[in-house]
Amino acid sequence: MLTEVKRILIVDDNDRDVKLTVNALRKNNFANEIDIVNDGEEALDYLYRRGKFTDVVKGNLAIILLDIKMPGMGGIETLKEIRNDPQFKLVPVIILTSSKEENDLVESYRLGANAYVVKPVDMQQFIEAIKLLGQFWVVINEPPPIKLGK
């Protein structure tokens, strides 16, 4: 029986952080497909397979790596929308942000984030943090099967 490779969705408007995250995942041999969107509105369009994301292949999401500070719809509002829809309640959402604000941390968990990770400033620490995130959430964790879109 073949195991379906689960997808990773990165929601972040910072190109540098996105490249570092993708490179860290690849450097650590994660074979998952990685999709990238730049803000909360695009994340919701991706999840609901609308707009420019109508061709997104239905499949299991391993995790959503969600930044908080983005233009337009930020991460907190995006998380709220994701958790308000029963079809996405069980998708693991990891807040991956530079925000150390206690209000962001508390609100993220209150809304149902599975983890809150502050992006390290040091590149080697950042790569190690992504490696550990990937190992747990993509390799070790066994979430229920969740299909994109209806």
Summary of the structure (lengths in Angstrom):
residues: 150
radius of gyration: 14.3
end to end distance: 25.5
largest distance: 45.2
contacts: 442
relative contact order: 0.20
helix: 43%
strand: 16%
